[in-house]
């Protein structure tokens, strides 16, 4: 079947059926309707090998038909694609509206949801965008990058718990080490888990630890030694120290384990990124580096038809394009919340890194700050500009060229033409 966006409504309705799947963790409700809205199939399957076998047997007579589902990823989507269905992901807000169109009273159940989605697909689906299959390399890269972000967030949560525990019984450790994301701080806790054990170890052991971990500096070394000497003057009671030190050591063990796993993730991500044809393209972006470049590639993908040749579609996906509401003489703009959160976060970090690496990016950011824009809003504006550049690079399969970009800015009369040189590292 050809792309429904290129078909007339009559051609779209010639499909033998329109299906929808209301997914859950254990069971899925499936409904198939014909071109008149009559229910052809209405059944439930378990999320198991037998359940999906039943699904394929029930829908086989209809061939490869459009199927709506309220997600764009996951096991259910993969099973639909493997069964040869044309998958149409539904935005949760759109799904809610279609639900309410069929049941204004607010009643809700899985079968009703599946029916409302299937009928919505029949009526409006010719204007929806089907989910395009993606390469295995891009899919693995994207999932690894997302899981890496999840593990980093988990590490941050453990560090926050660790700082909270130390505040209750070991304030000297908090004051002596500012960065509790550093392994040297965790090693200090393993070596001196309580203020009492720190005092007992003595000055020679303190110096030995600081020198062996390359932590001795002309200023910080003596300051830390002074803090260690007074560690027991302000600390938790012995019962508190005994209890909280166990928690602190447990968290340190988990942090070391997480750090080891993050190293494994980083190794695999770099391996996949280097093997992709767009490696040089995304790797050329100033400030992207070995962490953000793979995330940008994983979220943007390598399907050049994905955004219909329009950079604004990419900007909307990343959440940098604002949402405008107009009614009569009233006009209001606000941040776009319905977007790819992983891509939005990657673009935010990337834009922040470019401020110190690209002169035009720094000027652009500062210009928005002078308009009383917040740091985050100024970065969104800069990200909007970067995504237009990235889209052009991506479509042309050309790495970023700082000098060429500067010449284009001058040619088109950009205010950045005042720069005589462009410094992108």
C-alpha positions as CSV (number, residue, x, y, z in Angstrom):
1,X,0.0,0.0,0.0
2,X,1.3,3.5,-0.9
3,X,1.8,6.2,1.7
4,X,-1.6,7.3,2.9
5,X,-0.5,10.9,3.0
6,X,-0.3,10.8,-0.8
7,X,-3.7,9.1,-1.2
8,X,-7.1,10.7,-1.6
9,X,-9.7,9.9,1.0
10,X,-11.3,7.4,-1.3
11,X,-8.1,5.4,-1.7
12,X,-7.5,5.4,2.0
13,X,-11.0,3.9,2.7
14,X,-10.3,1.1,0.2
15,X,-8.2,-0.6,2.9
16,X,-9.8,-3.9,4.0
17,X,-9.7,-2.8,7.6
18,X,-8.4,-0.3,10.2
19,X,-7.1,-1.7,13.4
20,X,-6.1,-0.4,16.8
21,X,-4.4,-2.0,19.8
22,X,-4.8,-0.7,23.3
23,X,-1.6,-2.0,24.9
24,X,-0.9,-2.9,28.5
25,X,1.8,-4.8,30.4
26,X,0.0,-8.2,30.4
27,X,-2.9,-8.0,27.9
28,X,-3.9,-6.0,24.8
29,X,-7.3,-5.2,23.4
30,X,-7.6,-5.3,19.6
31,X,-10.3,-3.9,17.4
32,X,-10.5,-3.9,13.6
33,X,-13.2,-1.9,11.7
34,X,-14.1,-1.7,8.1
35,X,-14.4,1.4,5.9
36,X,-17.9,2.1,7.2
37,X,-16.9,1.8,10.8
38,X,-18.4,-1.6,11.4
39,X,-16.5,-3.7,13.9
40,X,-14.9,-6.7,12.1
41,X,-12.7,-8.0,15.0
42,X,-12.9,-7.4,18.7
43,X,-10.7,-9.6,20.8
44,X,-8.1,-9.6,23.6
45,X,-4.6,-11.2,23.6
46,X,-2.0,-11.8,26.2
47,X,1.4,-10.3,25.9
48,X,3.1,-13.7,25.2
49,X,4.2,-15.8,22.2
50,X,0.8,-17.5,22.1
51,X,-1.0,-14.2,22.4
52,X,0.8,-12.7,19.4
53,X,0.3,-15.9,17.4
54,X,-3.4,-15.5,18.0
55,X,-3.2,-11.9,16.8
56,X,-1.5,-12.8,13.6
57,X,-4.0,-15.6,12.9
58,X,-7.0,-13.3,13.5
59,X,-5.7,-10.4,11.3
60,X,-4.2,-12.5,8.6
61,X,-7.3,-12.3,6.3
62,X,-7.0,-8.5,6.2
63,X,-3.4,-8.4,5.1
64,X,-1.1,-5.4,5.9
65,X,-3.6,-2.9,7.3
66,X,-3.1,0.4,9.2
67,X,-2.9,-0.1,13.0
68,X,-3.1,2.7,15.6
69,X,-1.4,2.4,19.0
70,X,-0.8,4.9,21.8
71,X,3.0,4.7,21.7
72,X,5.8,4.8,19.2
73,X,8.2,2.2,20.8
74,X,8.2,-0.9,22.8
75,X,7.5,-4.6,22.4
76,X,3.9,-4.1,21.2
77,X,5.1,-1.8,18.4
78,X,7.8,-4.3,17.4
79,X,5.3,-7.1,17.2
80,X,2.9,-5.1,15.1
81,X,5.7,-4.3,12.6
82,X,6.9,-7.9,12.6
83,X,3.3,-8.9,11.8
84,X,3.4,-6.7,8.7
85,X,1.1,-4.0,10.0
86,X,1.4,-0.3,9.1
87,X,1.8,1.3,12.5
88,X,0.4,4.8,13.3
89,X,1.5,6.1,16.7
90,X,-1.0,8.2,18.6
91,X,0.1,11.1,20.7
92,X,-1.4,10.7,24.2
93,X,-3.3,14.1,24.0
94,X,-4.8,13.1,20.6
95,X,-5.7,9.7,22.0
96,X,-7.5,11.4,24.9
97,X,-9.5,13.6,22.5
98,X,-10.5,10.6,20.3
99,X,-11.5,8.8,23.5
100,X,-13.8,11.7,24.6
101,X,-15.2,12.0,21.1
102,X,-16.6,8.5,21.5
103,X,-17.4,8.7,25.2
104,X,-18.1,12.3,26.3
105,X,-19.3,10.9,29.7
106,X,-15.8,10.0,30.6
107,X,-16.3,6.2,30.8
108,X,-13.2,4.3,29.9
109,X,-12.2,0.7,29.3
110,X,-9.6,-1.0,27.1
111,X,-12.1,-2.2,24.4
112,X,-13.6,1.3,24.1
113,X,-10.1,2.8,23.7
114,X,-9.2,0.3,21.0
115,X,-12.5,1.0,19.1
116,X,-12.1,4.8,19.4
117,X,-8.5,4.6,18.0
118,X,-9.5,2.3,15.2
119,X,-12.4,4.5,14.1
120,X,-10.2,7.6,14.4
121,X,-7.7,6.0,12.2
122,X,-10.4,5.2,9.6
123,X,-11.7,8.8,9.6
124,X,-8.5,10.8,10.0
125,X,-5.7,8.4,9.3
126,X,-4.9,9.5,5.8
127,X,-3.3,12.6,7.3
128,X,-1.3,10.7,10.0
129,X,2.3,9.8,9.6
130,X,3.1,6.1,9.8
131,X,6.0,4.8,11.8
132,X,8.9,4.1,9.5
133,X,11.0,1.0,10.2
134,X,14.5,2.0,11.3
135,X,17.9,0.3,11.0
136,X,19.1,-2.0,13.8
137,X,22.2,0.1,14.4
138,X,20.3,3.3,15.0
139,X,17.8,1.6,17.2
140,X,20.4,0.0,19.4
141,X,22.3,3.2,19.6
142,X,19.2,5.2,20.6
143,X,18.2,2.7,23.2
144,X,21.7,2.5,24.7
145,X,22.0,6.3,24.9
146,X,18.6,6.5,26.6
147,X,19.5,3.8,29.1
148,X,22.8,5.5,29.7
149,X,20.9,8.7,30.6
150,X,18.7,6.6,32.9
151,X,21.8,5.2,34.7
152,X,23.3,8.6,35.0
153,X,20.1,9.9,36.6
154,X,20.2,6.9,39.0
155,X,23.8,7.7,39.9
156,X,22.8,11.3,40.6
157,X,20.0,10.0,42.9
158,X,22.5,7.8,44.8
159,X,24.9,10.7,45.2
160,X,22.1,12.9,46.6
161,X,21.2,10.1,49.1
162,X,24.9,9.8,50.0
163,X,25.2,13.5,50.6
164,X,22.1,13.5,52.8
165,X,23.5,10.6,54.9
166,X,26.8,12.3,55.3
167,X,25.1,15.5,56.4
168,X,23.6,13.6,59.3
169,X,26.8,12.1,60.7
170,X,29.9,13.2,58.8
171,X,29.8,16.9,57.8
172,X,33.6,17.0,57.6
173,X,33.6,14.7,54.6
174,X,31.1,16.9,52.8
175,X,33.2,19.9,53.4
176,X,36.5,18.3,52.4
177,X,35.2,17.0,49.1
178,X,33.0,19.2,46.9
179,X,32.5,16.7,44.0
180,X,30.8,13.6,45.2
181,X,30.6,12.3,41.6
182,X,34.3,11.7,41.8
183,X,35.6,8.2,42.6
184,X,38.2,9.7,44.9
185,X,35.5,10.9,47.3
186,X,33.9,7.4,47.3
187,X,37.4,5.9,48.1
188,X,37.8,8.3,51.0
189,X,34.6,7.0,52.5
190,X,35.7,3.4,52.0
191,X,39.0,4.1,53.7
192,X,37.6,6.3,56.5
193,X,33.8,5.5,56.8
194,X,33.3,7.4,60.1
195,X,34.7,10.5,61.8
196,X,35.9,8.3,64.7
197,X,37.9,6.0,62.3
198,X,39.3,9.1,60.5
199,X,40.6,10.4,63.8
200,X,42.0,7.1,64.8
201,X,43.9,6.7,61.5
202,X,46.0,9.7,62.1
203,X,47.8,12.4,60.2
204,X,50.2,10.1,58.4
205,X,47.4,8.0,56.9
206,X,45.5,11.1,55.8
207,X,48.5,12.4,53.9
208,X,49.2,9.0,52.4
209,X,45.6,8.8,51.1
210,X,45.6,12.3,49.6
211,X,49.0,11.8,47.9
212,X,48.2,8.3,46.6
213,X,44.9,9.6,45.0
214,X,46.7,12.7,43.6
215,X,44.5,15.0,45.7
216,X,47.2,17.0,47.4
217,X,47.2,20.6,46.3
218,X,49.0,23.6,47.8
219,X,45.7,25.1,48.9
220,X,43.3,22.2,49.3
221,X,45.8,19.8,51.0
222,X,46.4,21.8,54.2
223,X,42.8,22.8,54.4
224,X,41.7,19.2,54.2
225,X,44.2,18.2,56.9
226,X,42.8,20.8,59.2
227,X,39.3,19.6,58.6
228,X,40.3,16.0,59.3
229,X,41.9,17.0,62.5
230,X,38.6,18.5,63.8
231,X,36.3,15.8,62.3
232,X,35.0,14.6,65.7
233,X,34.2,18.0,67.1
234,X,31.1,18.3,65.0
235,X,29.6,15.0,63.9
236,X,26.7,12.6,64.6
237,X,26.5,10.4,67.7
238,X,28.0,7.0,67.7
239,X,24.7,5.2,67.1
240,X,23.9,7.6,64.2
241,X,27.5,7.2,62.8
242,X,27.2,3.4,63.0
243,X,23.9,3.3,61.2
244,X,24.5,5.9,58.6
245,X,28.0,4.7,57.7
246,X,26.4,1.4,56.7
247,X,24.1,3.3,54.4
248,X,26.9,5.4,53.0
249,X,29.1,2.4,52.3
250,X,26.2,0.6,50.6
251,X,25.6,3.6,48.4
252,X,29.3,3.8,47.6
253,X,29.3,0.1,46.5
254,X,26.3,0.8,44.2
255,X,28.0,3.9,42.8
256,X,31.1,1.9,41.9
257,X,29.0,-0.8,40.3
258,X,27.1,1.9,38.3
259,X,30.3,3.5,37.2
260,X,31.6,0.2,35.9
261,X,28.4,-0.4,33.9
262,X,28.4,3.2,32.5
263,X,31.9,2.5,31.2
264,X,30.5,-0.6,29.4
265,X,27.7,1.5,28.0
266,X,30.2,4.1,26.8
267,X,32.4,1.6,25.1
268,X,29.5,0.0,23.2
269,X,28.0,3.4,22.3
270,X,31.3,4.7,20.9
271,X,31.7,1.4,19.0
272,X,28.3,1.8,17.3
273,X,28.7,5.5,16.7
274,X,32.0,5.0,15.0
275,X,30.6,2.4,12.7
276,X,27.7,4.6,11.5
277,X,28.1,6.5,8.1
278,X,26.9,9.7,9.8
279,X,29.7,9.5,12.4
280,X,31.8,12.3,10.8
281,X,28.7,14.5,10.4
282,X,27.6,14.5,14.0
283,X,31.1,14.3,15.3
284,X,32.0,17.6,13.5
285,X,29.5,19.5,15.7
286,X,31.4,21.8,18.1
287,X,30.9,20.8,21.7
288,X,29.0,17.6,20.9
289,X,31.9,15.4,21.8
290,X,31.8,11.6,22.3
291,X,28.7,11.7,24.5
292,X,26.3,14.1,22.9
293,X,27.1,13.3,19.3
294,X,25.8,9.7,19.6
295,X,22.7,10.9,21.4
296,X,21.9,13.4,18.7
297,X,22.4,10.8,16.0
298,X,20.3,8.2,17.8
299,X,17.4,10.5,18.3
300,X,17.4,12.2,14.9
301,X,18.2,8.9,13.1
302,X,19.3,8.4,9.5
303,X,16.0,8.4,7.6
304,X,16.3,11.5,5.4
305,X,12.5,11.4,4.6
306,X,11.5,11.4,8.3
307,X,11.0,15.2,8.5
308,X,9.8,15.8,4.9
309,X,12.7,18.0,4.2
310,X,11.5,20.7,6.7
311,X,13.8,21.7,9.5
312,X,10.7,22.9,11.5
313,X,9.5,19.4,11.9
314,X,12.8,18.5,13.6
315,X,12.6,21.6,15.7
316,X,9.1,20.7,16.9
317,X,10.3,17.1,17.7
318,X,13.1,18.6,19.8
319,X,10.8,21.0,21.6
320,X,12.7,24.2,20.6
321,X,9.9,25.5,18.4
322,X,7.4,27.4,20.5
323,X,3.7,26.8,20.5
324,X,1.6,29.8,19.3
325,X,-2.1,30.3,20.4
326,X,-4.2,32.9,18.5
327,X,-7.8,33.9,19.3
328,X,-9.1,37.2,17.9
329,X,-6.7,39.9,19.0
330,X,-5.0,37.7,21.6
331,X,-1.7,36.0,20.7
332,X,0.3,33.9,23.1
333,X,3.5,31.9,22.7
334,X,4.8,29.3,25.2
335,X,7.3,26.4,25.4
336,X,6.5,23.2,23.5
337,X,6.0,20.4,26.0
338,X,4.8,17.7,23.6
339,X,8.2,16.6,22.2
340,X,10.9,14.0,22.3
341,X,12.3,14.6,25.8
342,X,15.6,12.8,25.2
343,X,16.3,14.9,22.1
344,X,15.3,18.1,23.9
345,X,17.7,17.4,26.7
346,X,20.5,16.5,24.3
347,X,20.0,19.7,22.3
348,X,19.9,21.7,25.6
349,X,23.3,20.3,26.6
350,X,24.8,20.6,23.2
351,X,23.7,24.3,22.9
352,X,25.2,25.0,26.3
353,X,28.5,23.5,25.2
354,X,28.7,25.6,22.0
355,X,28.6,28.9,23.9
356,X,32.2,28.5,24.8
357,X,33.3,27.0,21.5
358,X,31.5,29.1,18.9
359,X,31.7,32.9,18.8
360,X,28.4,33.3,17.0
361,X,26.7,31.0,19.5
362,X,28.0,33.0,22.4
363,X,26.8,36.3,20.9
364,X,23.4,34.7,20.0
365,X,23.0,33.4,23.6
366,X,24.0,36.7,25.2
367,X,21.7,38.7,22.9
368,X,18.7,36.7,24.2
369,X,19.9,37.0,27.8
370,X,19.9,40.8,27.4
371,X,16.2,40.5,26.5
372,X,15.6,39.2,30.0
373,X,15.3,35.6,28.8
374,X,16.1,32.9,31.2
375,X,19.2,30.7,30.7
376,X,16.9,27.8,29.6
377,X,14.9,30.0,27.2
378,X,18.1,31.5,25.6
379,X,19.4,27.9,25.1
380,X,16.2,26.9,23.5
381,X,16.5,29.8,21.1
382,X,20.1,28.8,20.3
383,X,19.1,25.2,20.0
384,X,16.4,26.3,17.5
385,X,19.1,27.9,15.4
386,X,21.5,24.9,15.7
387,X,18.8,22.4,14.6
388,X,18.2,24.4,11.4
389,X,22.0,24.0,10.7
390,X,22.0,20.4,11.8
391,X,19.1,19.6,9.5
392,X,20.8,21.2,6.5
393,X,24.0,19.2,7.3
394,X,22.0,16.1,7.7
395,X,20.1,16.4,4.5
396,X,23.3,17.2,2.5
397,X,25.4,14.7,4.4
398,X,28.0,17.3,5.0
399,X,30.0,17.9,8.2
400,X,29.8,21.2,10.0
401,X,32.1,23.9,8.5
402,X,32.5,26.9,10.8
403,X,34.0,29.2,8.1
404,X,31.3,28.3,5.6
405,X,28.6,29.0,8.2
406,X,30.2,32.4,8.9
407,X,30.3,33.3,5.2
408,X,26.6,32.4,4.9
409,X,25.8,34.6,7.9
410,X,27.6,37.5,6.2
411,X,26.0,36.8,2.9
412,X,22.4,36.9,4.3
413,X,23.0,40.0,6.4
414,X,23.1,38.3,9.8
415,X,24.1,40.5,12.7
416,X,26.9,38.0,13.3
417,X,28.6,39.4,10.2
418,X,30.4,41.8,12.6
419,X,32.7,38.9,13.5
420,X,35.9,38.8,11.6
421,X,36.8,35.3,12.6
422,X,34.8,32.3,13.7
423,X,36.3,30.3,16.6
424,X,34.7,26.9,16.7
425,X,36.7,24.2,18.4
